[in-house]
Amino acid sequence: MAVIHHTTLKPTKLELLTTWLPTRPWYRGGADAPVLAKPGGFRLDDPAGEVGIEFMVATDSSTPEPTAYLIPLTYRGAPLEGAEHALIGTMEHGVLGKRWAYDGCHDPVLVTELLSLIEGRAQPMAQSVTGTPDREVTRSYTGEPFSPQDLTPGPTDDEHGTHLPAPHGTTLHIHRVLKPVPQNPPLPPQGALGHVAGGWRGPGETRVRAVFMDLDANAHAG
C-alpha cells in the first residue's frame, strides 16, 4: 500500500508539467504557458512498493475554455534505465528525497498495473488519502486474461493522445484531452473491449466525468 506523504515538493508537480505539457502533440494550449490546477485523479499501488503511480487530472485555464488533461505519472527514487526520453523532471521530496518523475505511459510498472486495473485485479486508490479506495473510478473488460509476459512496451503520441500496444493484439488509448460526458458512470466507447473512467472537481461543487482510457482491437480512428 502506497503511503501518501503530505509534505513539500520542489519544484511542484504542476511546475514540472507547466514546462512539459506544451511539448506534447496533444497539447491544446497556445503560445503562452499553461495555467494549471489539479482538480482530481487517482492512484494505483505498486505491489513491490517502490514506484509511485498517479493518474492526475490537470486543468489548464489559459485557454478560452478550460482544458482537462490526463497525466499518468510515476515517481521513482532512482532513474528508470532507458527512459531518459520520458523523464518529466526531478523533484526534492520533503520525506523521500530526490524523486524522478516520468510520463508513466513509458514506465512498465504503471502499464502493468493499469492493465490489472482494467482486468479487475487492481484497485483504484484515492489520490491524496492513504489506504482509501477511489469508488468513483470505474472499469470494464470483456477480453481474454492478460499475462505480464504479453506486455510489449512502446507508446506513441499523436494529436489524439497516447496509444500503447497491449496483449492479444489490442491497443490501449490514453485520452490525454478529457471530454466530459453526462453519464454517471461514463460508458465505454462503442466496441471497446475495456475502459477506465473517473471524475474530477468542476466549477463550484460539481463533478465532471469522462472516459480516461479505452482498450480495443482496432487501429486508433481519432
C-alpha positions in Angstrom: 0.0 0.0 0.0 1.4 3.4 -1.0 1.8 5.9 1.8 0.7 9.5 0.9 3.1 12.0 2.4 1.7 15.5 2.8 4.9 17.4 2.5 6.8 19.8 0.3 7.9 19.2 -3.3 10.4 21.5 -5.0 9.6 22.1 -7.8 5.9 21.1 -7.5 4.3 18.6 -9.9 2.4 21.4 -11.6 5.5 23.4 -12.1 7.1 20.5 -13.9 4.1 20.0 -16.0 3.9 23.7 -17.0 7.1 23.2 -18.9 6.5 19.7 -20.2 2.9 19.9 -21.4 3.5 22.3 -24.3 6.0 19.8 -25.8 3.2 17.2 -26.3 1.5 16.8 -29.7 -1.9 16.5 -27.9 -1.5 19.8 -26.0 -4.3 22.2 -26.9 -2.9 25.5 -25.5 -1.4 28.4 -27.3 2.0 30.1 -27.1 1.5 31.2 -23.5 2.4 28.8 -20.7 -0.5 26.8 -19.3 -2.1 27.8 -16.1 -2.6 24.6 -14.3 -4.6 23.3 -11.4 -5.1 19.7 -10.0 -8.8 19.0 -9.5 -8.6 15.2 -9.4 -7.2 11.9 -10.3 -6.4 8.6 -8.6 -3.5 6.3 -7.8 -2.5 2.6 -8.2 -0.3 0.7 -5.8 2.9 -0.8 -7.0 3.0 -4.4 -5.5 6.7 -4.0 -4.9 6.2 -0.7 -3.0 8.9 1.0 -5.0 7.2 3.2 -7.6 4.6 5.8 -7.0 1.8 5.6 -9.6 -0.6 8.6 -10.1 -3.2 9.4 -12.8 -3.5 13.2 -12.4 -6.2 15.3 -14.0 -4.7 18.7 -14.7 -6.8 21.6 -15.9 -5.4 24.5 -18.0 -7.3 27.8 -17.6 -5.1 29.7 -20.1 -7.4 28.6 -22.9 -10.8 30.2 -23.7 -12.5 27.1 -22.3 -10.5 25.3 -19.6 -8.9 22.1 -20.9 -8.6 19.0 -18.8 -5.7 16.7 -19.4 -5.0 13.2 -18.0 -1.4 12.8 -17.0 -0.2 9.3 -15.9 2.9 9.8 -13.7 5.4 7.6 -12.0 7.7 8.6 -9.2 11.0 6.8 -8.6 13.8 7.0 -6.1 16.4 6.4 -8.9 16.4 6.9 -12.7 14.5 4.4 -14.8 17.1 2.8 -17.2 16.4 3.5 -20.8 13.6 6.0 -20.1 15.5 9.3 -20.4 13.2 10.5 -23.1 10.2 10.0 -20.8 11.6 12.0 -17.9 9.4 15.0 -17.0 11.8 16.2 -14.3 13.2 15.7 -10.8 11.8 16.9 -7.5 13.0 17.2 -4.0 10.5 15.4 -1.7 10.4 16.6 1.9 10.4 13.0 3.2 11.7 10.8 0.4 14.4 13.0 -1.0 15.1 13.2 -4.7 12.4 11.8 -6.9 12.4 11.2 -10.7 9.0 11.9 -12.3 8.2 10.1 -15.6 5.5 10.1 -18.2 4.0 6.9 -16.8 3.0 5.5 -20.2 6.6 4.7 -20.7 7.0 3.0 -17.3 6.4 -0.8 -17.3 5.3 -0.7 -13.7 2.4 1.7 -14.4 1.4 -0.1 -17.6 1.3 -3.5 -15.9 -0.8 -2.2 -13.0 -3.1 -0.3 -15.4 -3.8 -3.5 -17.3 -4.5 -5.1 -14.0 -7.0 -2.4 -13.2 -8.8 -2.8 -16.5 -9.0 -6.5 -15.9 -10.3 -6.1 -12.4 -7.3 -7.3 -10.5 -6.0 -4.0 -9.2 -8.0 -1.4 -7.2 -8.0 2.3 -7.8 -6.9 4.3 -4.8 -7.7 7.8 -3.6 -5.2 10.4 -4.9 -4.4 12.0 -1.6 -5.6 9.7 1.2 -3.5 6.6 2.2 -5.3 3.3 2.0 -8.6 4.6 0.7 -10.2 3.1 -2.5 -11.5 5.5 -5.1 -15.1 4.4 -5.7 -15.6 6.9 -8.5 -13.2 5.2 -10.8 -15.0 2.5 -12.9 -13.6 -0.1 -15.3 -14.7 -2.9 -17.6 -13.1 -5.7 -19.6 -14.6 -8.4 -21.9 -11.4 -9.9 -23.5 -9.1 -12.7 -22.7 -7.0 -12.7 -19.5 -3.7 -10.8 -19.6 -0.3 -12.1 -18.7 2.7 -9.9 -17.7 4.8 -11.6 -20.4 2.3 -10.4 -23.0 3.2 -6.7 -22.4 5.1 -5.0 -25.3 6.2 -1.5 -24.3 6.4 1.3 -26.9 3.7 4.0 -26.6 3.2 6.5 -29.4 1.8 10.0 -29.1 -0.2 12.0 -31.6 -2.8 14.8 -31.5 -5.4 12.4 -30.2 -3.4 11.1 -27.2 -1.2 8.2 -26.3 -1.5 4.7 -27.7 0.1 1.6 -26.2 0.3 -1.9 -27.7 -1.5 -4.2 -25.3 -1.8 -8.0 -25.1 -3.8 -10.1 -27.7 -3.4 -7.6 -30.5 -5.2 -4.8 -28.7 -4.4 -1.1 -28.3 -4.8 0.9 -25.1 -5.7 4.5 -25.9 -5.0 7.1 -23.2 -7.4 10.0 -23.5 -5.0 12.8 -22.8 -7.6 15.6 -23.5 -10.6 14.6 -21.5 -14.1 15.0 -22.9 -16.8 15.3 -20.2 -19.9 13.1 -20.6 -23.3 13.3 -18.8 -23.4 9.6 -17.9 -22.6 8.6 -14.3 -20.7 6.4 -14.5 -19.3 7.1 -18.0 -19.9 4.4 -20.5 -17.2 2.7 -22.6 -16.9 3.7 -26.2 -18.9 1.5 -28.6 -16.9 -1.6 -29.5 -14.3 -1.2 -26.7 -13.0 -4.3 -25.0 -12.3 -2.4 -21.9 -12.1 1.0 -20.3 -11.4 3.1 -17.3 -13.4 6.2 -16.3 -13.4 8.7 -13.5 -14.2 12.2 -12.4 -12.7 15.4 -11.1 -13.9 18.6 -9.4 -15.7 21.0 -11.7 -16.9 24.6 -11.1 -18.4 25.1 -7.6 -19.5 21.8 -6.1 -20.0 20.0 -9.4 -18.3 16.8 -10.5 -17.1 16.3 -14.1 -16.7 12.8 -15.5 -15.1 11.2 -18.6 -13.6 8.1 -20.0 -9.9 8.2 -19.2 -8.8 5.3 -21.5 -10.2 2.5 -23.6 -8.9 -0.8 -25.0 -9.8 -2.0 -28.4 -8.7 -4.4 -31.1 -8.5 -1.9 -33.9 -6.2 0.9 -35.0 -6.9 4.3 -33.5 -9.6 6.1 -35.5 -9.4 9.6 -34.0 
